[in-house]
Amino acid sequence: MSPELEIYLDDADQAEQLRADARAGLTAPARWLPPKWFYDSRGSELFEEITRLPEYYPTRAEREILVERAGEVAGVTGAETLVELGSGSSEKTRLLLDALRSQGSLAGFVPLDVSAAALGEAVSTLARDYPGLRIQGVVGDFNRHLKLLPGGTGRLVAFLGGTVGNLLPADRARFLAELRSTLDAGEWLLLGADLVKDPAVLVPAYDDAAGVTAQFNRNVLQVLNRELGADFDPDRFDHVALWDPEQEWIEMRLRATRAMTVRVAELALTVEFAAGEDLRTEVSAKFRRAGLTAELTAAGFQVRRWWTDPAGRFSLTLAEAAPR
């Protein structure tokens, strides 16, 4: 069965969103950029390298849970359609696809990702490996295009990798509420979330000894240079990863090592950085079971299962869309 690809986000949309985000973030009193701009081709390569580092536990921990619990997810949900938000290569999702296929319920897979090239490659590979499975790729942004996801019966939405932690609390509440409104009562969400733990474990996951995360962080400046005609010198920014115990999140920042003037030609914008000034590039919230359950309940979900890896580092929550 040939895979389909629906495109709701093209290069022009991406370019306009980058311009808007860069202008808003670089002119803010406390400068910031959204983490989604890390993931050009080089950034994606670096992130794949990060997931294999000894310090970076989330990918391994989540996979441990999926290996142990995918069959239970399939049994509880009986899902006919698996939807994955921010799918990338869908490697971990194969555990869910295999479990759902084994029990005989799975008819379709809907991966959503912002990169048409990456998604096209992934769905072609999946179509070869899962003959007979209806695959409908969606090029879109989970913050903007949930309502455009294909309908169906018995959907299970997988949002893995701890990406939910990159959303600030108000944005997270909006996202979860919109996702619930997209689903019918009785449909499902499988949510991967990193857990609060010792900062001695957390911080190195975002500041590894080999400096790969530092390269990944600085790469966002190369994106601005290439796409917006900026003249950032990435080597003049230090990579910083900080644990905020009050907010219970990691912040990644780029810190100017000296005073400098940066020009962004496409925005006709000049940005002055003071020595030591930070540009925040990512927030990665960590969760506790009670808090995450409360957020899901407020959005209209009922938590049915909660699992962690054996070391208690990472969680998967299986939640059902509650009746309105």
C-alpha positions in Angstrom: 0.0 0.0 0.0 1.6 3.3 -1.1 2.0 5.9 1.7 0.3 9.3 1.4 1.8 12.6 2.4 -0.3 15.6 3.3 1.5 19.0 3.5 0.1 21.7 5.7 3.5 23.4 6.3 5.7 24.3 3.4 9.1 26.1 3.1 7.4 29.5 2.8 5.4 28.8 6.0 8.6 27.7 7.8 10.5 30.7 6.7 7.8 33.1 7.8 7.6 31.4 11.2 11.3 31.6 11.7 11.3 35.3 10.9 8.5 35.9 13.4 10.2 33.8 16.1 13.6 35.4 15.6 12.2 39.0 15.6 10.1 38.3 18.8 12.9 36.4 20.6 15.9 38.6 19.7 14.1 41.8 20.6 12.7 40.6 23.9 14.2 42.0 27.1 15.3 38.5 28.0 16.3 37.0 24.7 15.1 33.6 23.6 14.6 31.3 20.6 12.2 28.3 20.3 14.0 24.9 20.4 12.3 23.8 17.2 14.9 25.7 15.2 17.6 23.4 16.4 16.5 20.8 13.9 17.9 21.5 10.5 19.8 18.6 8.9 23.0 19.3 10.9 21.0 19.8 14.1 19.1 16.5 13.6 22.4 14.7 13.1 23.8 16.1 16.3 20.7 15.2 18.2 20.9 11.6 17.0 24.5 11.6 18.3 23.3 13.1 21.6 20.8 10.2 22.1 23.8 7.8 22.1 25.9 9.6 24.7 26.3 8.0 28.1 25.0 11.1 29.9 21.8 11.3 27.8 19.4 8.8 29.5 15.9 9.8 28.2 16.0 7.9 24.9 17.3 4.7 26.5 14.9 5.0 29.5 11.9 5.5 27.3 12.8 2.6 25.1 13.1 0.4 28.1 9.5 1.2 29.0 8.3 0.6 25.5 10.0 -2.7 25.3 8.4 -3.8 28.5 4.9 -2.2 28.0 4.1 -1.9 24.3 2.1 -5.1 24.5 0.1 -3.7 27.4 -0.5 -0.4 25.6 -1.9 -2.4 22.6 -4.0 -4.6 24.8 -5.6 -1.7 26.8 -6.2 0.6 23.8 -7.0 -1.8 21.0 -6.0 1.1 18.7 -6.9 0.9 15.0 -4.9 4.0 14.1 -1.6 5.1 15.7 -0.8 8.8 15.4 2.7 10.1 16.3 3.5 13.7 16.9 7.0 14.9 16.1 7.7 11.5 14.6 11.2 11.9 13.2 12.4 8.5 12.0 9.7 6.7 14.1 12.3 4.2 15.4 10.9 3.8 18.9 7.4 3.8 17.5 8.1 0.5 15.7 7.7 -1.2 19.1 4.1 0.1 19.3 3.4 -0.7 15.6 4.6 -4.3 16.2 2.6 -4.7 19.4 -0.6 -3.3 17.8 -0.1 -5.5 14.7 0.5 -8.6 16.8 -2.9 -8.2 18.5 -4.5 -7.6 15.1 -6.1 -4.1 15.7 -3.8 -1.8 13.7 -5.0 -0.6 10.4 -3.2 2.8 9.9 -0.3 4.9 11.0 -0.3 8.8 10.9 3.2 10.3 11.6 3.3 14.1 11.9 6.6 16.0 11.5 7.7 19.5 10.4 10.3 18.2 7.9 8.8 17.0 4.6 12.2 15.4 3.6 12.6 13.5 6.8 9.0 12.4 6.9 9.0 11.3 3.3 12.0 9.1 3.9 10.5 7.7 7.1 7.1 6.8 5.5 8.8 5.1 2.5 10.9 3.0 4.8 7.8 2.1 7.0 5.7 1.3 3.9 8.4 -1.2 2.9 8.7 -2.7 6.3 4.9 -2.8 7.1 3.2 -4.0 3.9 -0.5 -3.6 4.0 -0.4 -0.9 6.7 -2.1 2.4 5.6 0.4 5.2 6.2 -0.6 8.8 6.0 2.2 11.2 6.7 1.3 14.8 7.7 3.8 17.6 7.3 2.8 20.0 10.0 3.4 21.6 13.4 1.8 19.9 16.4 1.2 23.4 17.9 -0.8 24.5 14.9 -2.2 21.6 12.9 -3.8 19.2 15.4 -7.2 19.9 14.0 -6.0 18.8 10.5 -5.0 15.3 11.6 -6.9 12.7 9.7 -10.0 11.4 11.4 -10.5 7.7 12.2 -11.7 5.3 14.8 -9.9 4.1 17.8 -6.9 6.5 17.6 -3.9 6.3 19.9 -1.7 9.5 19.8 1.9 9.0 20.8 3.8 12.0 21.9 7.2 10.6 23.0 10.7 11.7 23.8 9.8 14.2 26.6 9.1 16.9 24.0 6.0 18.0 26.1 8.6 19.5 28.5 9.7 22.0 25.9 6.4 23.7 26.2 6.0 26.4 28.8 3.2 25.7 31.3 0.5 27.9 29.6 1.5 26.6 26.2 1.4 23.0 27.5 -2.1 23.5 28.9 -3.3 24.9 25.6 -1.7 22.0 23.6 -3.2 19.3 25.8 -6.6 20.9 25.7 -6.5 21.2 21.9 -5.4 17.6 21.6 -8.3 16.5 23.8 -10.7 18.4 21.6 -9.3 16.7 18.5 -9.9 13.3 20.0 -13.2 11.5 20.5 -14.1 10.2 23.9 -12.4 6.9 24.4 -9.5 7.6 22.2 -6.0 7.6 23.7 -2.8 9.5 24.4 0.6 7.9 25.2 2.8 10.7 26.7 6.5 10.4 27.3 7.8 12.7 30.1 11.1 13.1 31.9 11.0 13.0 35.7 12.4 15.3 38.3 15.7 13.8 39.7 19.1 14.7 41.1 20.6 17.7 39.1 23.8 15.7 39.1 22.1 13.4 36.6 20.0 16.0 34.8 22.5 18.6 34.0 25.1 16.4 32.3 22.4 15.1 30.0 22.3 18.7 28.6 26.0 19.4 29.0 27.9 16.3 28.0 31.7 15.9 28.4 32.3 15.5 24.7 30.6 18.8 23.9 28.1 17.4 21.5 25.2 19.3 23.1 27.2 22.5 23.0 27.6 22.0 19.2 23.9 21.3 18.9 23.0 24.5 20.9 25.3 26.7 18.9 24.0 25.3 15.6 20.8 27.3 16.0 23.0 30.4 15.3 24.1 28.8 12.1 20.5 28.4 11.2 19.9 32.1 11.7 23.0 32.9 9.7 22.0 30.8 6.8 18.3 31.5 6.7 18.1 35.1 7.8 21.5 36.5 6.7 22.6 37.0 10.3 26.3 37.3 11.2 26.5 35.5 14.6 29.9 34.1 15.5 28.9 30.9 17.3 32.3 30.5 18.8 31.7 33.7 20.8 28.9 32.1 22.7 29.3 29.6 25.6 26.9 26.7 26.0 25.2 26.8 29.3 22.8 24.3 30.9 21.1 25.3 34.2 18.7 23.5 36.6 16.0 25.8 37.9 14.8 24.1 41.1 11.8 26.4 41.4 10.4 25.8 38.0 11.8 22.3 37.9 13.2 22.6 34.4 16.5 22.7 32.6 17.3 25.8 30.6 19.8 25.7 27.8 21.3 29.1 27.0 23.9 30.6 24.8 26.0 33.2 26.7 27.9 36.0 25.0 31.6 35.8 25.9 32.1 39.5 25.0 30.1 42.5 24.0 29.1 42.3 20.3 26.8 43.6 17.7 24.9 41.1 15.5 23.1 42.0 12.4 20.2 40.0 10.9 19.9 41.2 7.4 16.5 39.6 6.5 14.9 41.3 9.4 16.8 44.6 9.0 17.6 44.1 12.7 20.6 45.0 14.8 21.0 43.2 18.1 23.4 44.4 20.9 24.7 41.7 23.2 26.5 42.6 26.4 29.3 40.4 27.7 27.7 37.6 29.7 24.2 38.2 28.3 22.1 35.0 27.7 20.0 33.9 24.8 17.7 31.1 26.0 17.3 28.4 23.5 15.4 25.6 25.3 13.3 24.9 28.4 13.0 21.2 29.3 10.5 20.7 32.1 10.7 17.7 34.3 7.6 16.2 35.9 6.2 14.5 39.0 3.5 12.0 38.7 0.9 14.0 40.6 1.5 17.2 38.7 1.4 15.5 35.3 -1.8 13.7 36.2 -3.4 17.0 37.3 -2.4 18.6 34.0 -3.9 15.8 32.0 -7.1 15.7 34.1 -7.5 19.5 33.6 -7.3 19.0 29.8 -10.0 16.3 29.8 -8.0 13.1 30.0 -8.2 10.2 32.5 -5.0 8.6 33.4 -5.3 4.8 33.0 -1.7 3.6 33.3 1.6 5.1 34.5 5.0 3.4 33.9 8.6 4.2 34.5 11.9 2.6 33.5 13.5 0.4 36.3 15.6 3.3 37.5 12.6 5.7 37.7 14.1 8.3 35.4 11.4 8.6 32.7 7.7 8.0 32.5 5.1 6.9 30.0 1.5 7.8 30.8 -1.5 6.2 29.0 -4.5 8.5 29.2 -8.0 8.2 27.8 -10.0 11.1 26.4 -12.8 11.5 28.9 -16.4 12.1 28.0 -17.3 15.8 27.8 
